Amino acid sequence: MARDHKPSRRRARIAVATSVAALTLGGTALAELPAQAAGKPRGHDVSSHQKKVNWQKARNKGARFVYVKATESTTYRNPYFTQQYNGARNAGIIRGAYHFALPNKSSGATQASYFVRNGGGWRRDGWTLPPALDIEYNPYSAKKCYGLSRSKMVRWISSFSNEVKRRTGRRPVIYTNYHWWKRCTGNSGAFATNHALWLARYDESAGSLPKGWSYWTFWQYGNSGRLPGDQNLFNGSMTQLKRFARG
């Protein structure tokens, strides 16, 4: 996913060999559906980079779900969030909100509280995906794990998750990539039982999964394509997607 108020995180991370940006085919991010995509609902994720999205056009092109960036740390809110979040719903697209974590800035509970207050809620209406935590390489510093030890990172994620659950009734979906997860959490298996995995990997297949997860729920396979923003798939049918949204 891309930051809203500064240049794309992927462009900022080109020196990091194990970043999501490095996971491409021939140096080019996938723009077409990968081999594993047959029959799976298409979706995307957007931030303020996409500004005012034409949601009916996105739906006509195949969008069935979308995640919208709501917040980052405790100092940033997506100024286009309302248009994007409500606009997707009005066009008949299942939508959810995500938070970009900066674990070096404040506690997981503090950032979760800020997120939920600023768009990261959930309703059992069949149109609202559970809130999502975007946790990946630090785009602002050479400290790619934000200066946290693996055990402290696991505790930070737990704190975020517990507060989201307390405030919304749902555990957050975790967006990450295998290499970051292995490096910064020690490939922790602590979250696989009750958190859906949103895997970032730009390739023809989803590849290795973080410890404990036997399948991905969402897969971000490209940062450009038919739909605005990043390209995603849901690992199931439309009926299953609606059931997942309802919880």
PAKOL-236856 format. One record per residue (C-alpha): residue in one letter; x, y, z. Coordinates in pm, whole numbers, plus 32768, in hexadecimal, padded with zeros to 4 digits. Layout:
N
A | X | Y | Z
...
// end
This chain:
247
M | 8000 | 8000 | 8000
A | 8070 | 8163 | 7FC5
R | 8092 | 8283 | 80BB
D | 7FA6 | 83A6 | 8086
H | 806A | 84D8 | 80E1
K | 81C6 | 847F | 8065
P | 824D | 83C7 | 7F2F
S | 81EC | 825B | 7F06
R | 827D | 8175 | 800F
R | 82DF | 8082 | 7F00
R | 83B5 | 8185 | 7E4F
A | 8450 | 81DF | 7F9D
R | 84AE | 8075 | 7FE0
I | 8564 | 801B | 7E9F
A | 86A5 | 7FD8 | 7F60
V | 8601 | 7ED1 | 803A
A | 862E | 7D88 | 7F86
T | 8525 | 7CD2 | 804A
S | 8418 | 7DDD | 8036
V | 82C9 | 7DAA | 7F92
A | 8346 | 7E7F | 7E71
A | 8455 | 7D82 | 7E23
L | 8357 | 7C6E | 7DF2
T | 8317 | 7CA6 | 7C83
L | 8334 | 7BEF | 7B3B
G | 845A | 7C6D | 7A71
G | 845E | 7DAC | 7B3F
T | 82F8 | 7E05 | 7AE1
A | 81D5 | 7DE8 | 7BD0
L | 80C2 | 7D09 | 7B51
A | 7FAA | 7DC7 | 7AA7
E | 7EDF | 7C9B | 7A35
L | 7E40 | 7B86 | 7AFF
P | 7F38 | 7A7A | 7B73
A | 7F08 | 790A | 7B33
Q | 7E5E | 78C5 | 7C82
A | 7D4B | 79C3 | 7C43
A | 7C4B | 78FD | 7B7F
G | 7AEE | 7937 | 7C04
K | 7B56 | 7A04 | 7D34
P | 7AB3 | 7B57 | 7D7C
R | 7B88 | 7C7F | 7D17
G | 7BC9 | 7DA1 | 7DFB
H | 7CB9 | 7EBD | 7E3A
D | 7D36 | 7FAC | 7F44
V | 7D49 | 8125 | 7F2C
S | 7DD1 | 8251 | 7FE8
S | 7DDA | 83C5 | 7FA5
H | 7EBA | 837F | 7E77
Q | 7D7F | 8316 | 7DBF
K | 7CC1 | 844F | 7E35
K | 7B51 | 844A | 7DD0
V | 7B18 | 82F2 | 7D3F
N | 7A10 | 82AF | 7C35
W | 7974 | 818D | 7CEF
Q | 7870 | 812C | 7BEE
K | 7983 | 8110 | 7AEC
A | 7A52 | 803D | 7BDA
R | 792C | 7F54 | 7C14
N | 78EC | 7F39 | 7A9F
K | 7A57 | 7ECD | 7A7A
G | 7A2B | 7DB7 | 7B75
A | 7A61 | 7E4A | 7CD0
R | 79A3 | 7D80 | 7DD3
F | 7A5B | 7DF4 | 7F0C
V | 7B4B | 7F07 | 7F73
Y | 7C19 | 7F6E | 809F
V | 7C37 | 80E5 | 80D6
K | 7D52 | 8183 | 819A
A | 7CC7 | 823A | 82C7
T | 7DEF | 8294 | 83A3
E | 7F64 | 8284 | 83E1
S | 7FFE | 828A | 853D
T | 7F32 | 8389 | 8606
T | 7F76 | 84BD | 8533
Y | 7EE6 | 8478 | 83DC
R | 7D88 | 8444 | 834E
N | 7D43 | 8406 | 81DE
P | 7C92 | 8544 | 8165
Y | 7BD8 | 847C | 805B
F | 7B66 | 836C | 814A
T | 79F6 | 83CA | 8153
Q | 79D4 | 83DF | 7FD8
Q | 7A8F | 829B | 7FA8
Y | 79F2 | 81D0 | 80C1
N | 788A | 823F | 8092
G | 78AA | 8256 | 7F19
A | 7913 | 80EB | 7F01
R | 77E8 | 807C | 7FCF
N | 76F9 | 814F | 7EFE
A | 777D | 80A7 | 7DC4
G | 773A | 7F4D | 7E52
I | 78A3 | 7EFB | 7EB3
I | 78F1 | 7E56 | 8001
R | 79E8 | 7F36 | 80B6
G | 7AC4 | 7F49 | 81E8
A | 7BC2 | 8035 | 8283
Y | 7D34 | 8004 | 82CA
H | 7E37 | 80A8 | 83AB
F | 7FA7 | 80D0 | 8355
A | 806D | 807E | 848E
L | 819A | 813E | 850D
P | 81EF | 806F | 8641
N | 830B | 8156 | 86A8
K | 821F | 827D | 86D9
S | 8126 | 81FF | 87DD
S | 8090 | 80C4 | 886C
G | 7FBB | 7FD2 | 87A8
A | 7E8C | 8022 | 887D
T | 7EB9 | 8198 | 8848
Q | 7ECB | 8175 | 86CE
A | 7DA6 | 8082 | 86C9
S | 7CD2 | 8178 | 878B
Y | 7D2A | 8291 | 869A
F | 7CDC | 81AF | 8572
V | 7B86 | 8143 | 85F0
R | 7B27 | 82AB | 8645
N | 7B80 | 8318 | 84E5
G | 7ADC | 8218 | 8404
G | 7B5B | 80C6 | 8474
G | 7A11 | 803F | 84F1
W | 7949 | 7F0C | 8496
R | 77D7 | 7EB8 | 8474
R | 7730 | 7D69 | 843F
D | 7681 | 7DE3 | 8304
G | 7728 | 7D07 | 8200
W | 77C3 | 7E38 | 815A
T | 78D6 | 7E87 | 8254
L | 7A1B | 7DC3 | 8260
P | 7ACC | 7DA1 | 83AF
P | 7BCD | 7EB1 | 83F9
A | 7D2A | 7E6B | 8374
L | 7E87 | 7EAA | 83FC
D | 7F8E | 7EFE | 82F6
I | 80DD | 7EA3 | 8391
E | 8215 | 7E93 | 82BB
Y | 836F | 7F28 | 8286
N | 83A8 | 8080 | 831B
P | 8397 | 8176 | 81F6
Y | 842D | 8297 | 82BD
S | 856C | 81FF | 834B
A | 867B | 80FC | 8318
K | 85EF | 8053 | 844E
K | 850A | 7F71 | 8389
C | 8475 | 7ED4 | 84C2
Y | 8442 | 802C | 855E
G | 8551 | 7FEE | 8661
L | 847F | 7EE7 | 8712
S | 84F7 | 7D8F | 8774
R | 8432 | 7C68 | 86F0
S | 8388 | 7C2E | 883E
K | 832B | 7D9D | 885E
M | 829E | 7D9D | 86FD
V | 81C4 | 7C71 | 874F
R | 8149 | 7D23 | 8889
W | 8102 | 7E5F | 87BF
I | 802D | 7D9F | 86C3
S | 7F78 | 7CEF | 87DF
S | 7F2E | 7E3C | 8886
F | 7EA1 | 7EC8 | 8741
S | 7DD1 | 7D92 | 8703
N | 7D44 | 7D86 | 8862
E | 7CD5 | 7EF1 | 8854
V | 7C32 | 7EC9 | 86FE
K | 7B7B | 7D94 | 877C
R | 7B0B | 7E4B | 88B5
R | 7A86 | 7F74 | 87EF
T | 79F1 | 7EC7 | 86BD
G | 79B4 | 7D5C | 8716
R | 7A9C | 7CDE | 8601
R | 7C0A | 7C86 | 85F6
P | 7CC4 | 7D4B | 84EC
V | 7D33 | 7CB3 | 83A6
I | 7EB1 | 7CBC | 839C
Y | 7F52 | 7D42 | 825D
T | 80C1 | 7CEA | 8241
N | 81BF | 7C31 | 816F
Y | 8279 | 7AF3 | 81C3
H | 83D4 | 7B8F | 81CD
W | 8378 | 7CAA | 82B9
W | 82B6 | 7BC0 | 839A
K | 83DA | 7ACF | 83B3
R | 84D7 | 7BE2 | 83F0
C | 8414 | 7CBD | 84E1
T | 833C | 7BC8 | 85A5
G | 841D | 7A96 | 858E
N | 830E | 79F6 | 84B7
S | 821F | 79F7 | 85DD
G | 80FC | 7907 | 85CB
A | 803E | 79BC | 86DE
F | 7F3A | 7A5C | 85FB
A | 7EDE | 7953 | 84FE
T | 7DC4 | 78B8 | 85CA
N | 7CE1 | 79E8 | 85DC
H | 7D62 | 7AE3 | 84DB
A | 7D26 | 7AD5 | 8365
L | 7E60 | 7AFF | 8292
W | 7E7A | 7C06 | 8183
L | 7FBA | 7BA4 | 80D2
A | 8089 | 7C8D | 7FFB
R | 8150 | 7BDE | 7EE9
Y | 817A | 7C48 | 7D7F
D | 81A3 | 7B04 | 7CC6
E | 80DF | 79F9 | 7C0F
S | 809A | 7945 | 7D58
A | 8072 | 79B1 | 7EC0
G | 81A7 | 78ED | 7F27
S | 820B | 78A7 | 808F
L | 811E | 790F | 81A4
P | 817B | 7993 | 82FC
K | 8183 | 788A | 840D
G | 8037 | 77F5 | 8474
W | 7F68 | 7869 | 834D
S | 7F0B | 7751 | 8260
Y | 7E63 | 7839 | 8165
W | 7E41 | 79AA | 8110
T | 7CF0 | 7A59 | 8125
F | 7D5B | 7B80 | 804E
W | 7E84 | 7B90 | 7F63
Q | 7F13 | 7CD6 | 7EE0
Y | 7FBB | 7C6A | 7D9F
G | 8003 | 7DB5 | 7CEE
N | 8011 | 7F2D | 7D1F
S | 7F6D | 7F85 | 7BD4
G | 7E6E | 7EEF | 7AEC
R | 7D02 | 7F00 | 7A8D
L | 7C8C | 7F93 | 7BD7
P | 7CFB | 80D4 | 7C88
G | 7E1D | 809B | 7D79
D | 7EAA | 7F48 | 7DD6
Q | 7E18 | 7E07 | 7D49
N | 7D8E | 7CFB | 7E32
L | 7CD5 | 7BB1 | 7E36
F | 7BF3 | 7B0C | 7F36
N | 7C34 | 799B | 7F71
G | 7AD3 | 791B | 7F42
S | 7986 | 795F | 7E9B
M | 78A9 | 7A94 | 7EAF
T | 77C8 | 79D9 | 7FA1
Q | 78F5 | 7995 | 8080
L | 7968 | 7AFF | 8065
K | 7816 | 7B7B | 80DD
R | 7819 | 7A7D | 81F7
F | 7977 | 7AF1 | 825B
A | 7900 | 7C5A | 8263
R | 77DB | 7BFF | 8343
G | 78C0 | 7B48 | 8433
// end
